[in-house]
Every structure is written in structure tokens, then in C-alpha cells.
């Protein structure tokens, strides 16, 4: 009984000599490795193009996408005629200042139904023109020709 356990404890023999031969054959038949598809002036031009993309184009595109995503709650609130549109716009701007931490809150706020506003005013939509751009001349009662109306 002692001999059987002693045989099991020994290390297994290397039984696949063909793997070593296949590895040796593959390494001798493999083509030489190249660092790039390009060489010489072409390699320099490709590297310069990649540098321009990485240093200038990609950051500008990332900033643009970041800004577009951050105004989505504002656009949704405008589309739904949310009565608290100005507050949602302010929260979107604050979210830009605080690195996007407030953006999920603005997103949720834009999608919520303003229940208390409906209780107070009888509607959950803002029918006024509060979401439009400021027009100080029109608000002051001055027409486009400069005359007071």
C-alpha cells in the first residue's frame, strides 16, 4: 500500500515531445517582426497626424460631446414645457461647474411631473414664454425701430 502512494507523489513525465518541436518549427518559420506598417517619411507623416488627433481634435470633440450631453435635460424640459425650466437650466450650468455631479439630478428633474405645480396652478405645463431667450427691448416696451410702444 505504501508503494502505490509513493508512485502517485512523483512528478508526471513530459509526454508530449511534439509541442517542443512545433514551437521550434513555428519560431523558425515566422516572419520578422516589424514595429509598423509604414517606414521612413510615411511613418513620420502618420505619427504627426496621430499626434494632431490626440492633442487637439480628440479633446475638442470630447468637450463638445460633454457639452451636448449636459444640455440634454434642458432640451427635454423645454420640449415638455416644464414649469421649472429656468431652475433646470441653472442646474445644468452648475453641473458643468461641478464636473457633472449634478447632471443626473437635472436629468431626473426634467423627466418628473411637477405635481405641486399642478396643485397650485391647475396645470403641469408652463404656457408662458419663460423658456425663450431674453429680449430686454421687448420687455421694456421698445419696438424694433427704437420707439416706445
JOFEN-V217358 format. One record per run of one state. SS is the DSSP state (hx for helix, st for strand, lp for the rest). FROM is the first residue (numbers start at 0). TO is the last residue. If there is no record, write none. Layout:
SS&FROM&TO / SS&FROM&TO
This chain:
lp&0&0 / hx&1&8 / lp&9&15 / hx&16&28 / lp&29&39 / hx&40&69 / lp&70&70 / hx&71&78 / lp&79&83 / hx&84&96 / lp&97&101 / hx&102&110 / lp&111&113 / hx&114&120 / lp&121&134 / hx&135&139 / lp&140&140 / st&141&141 / lp&142&146 / st&147&147 / lp&148&148
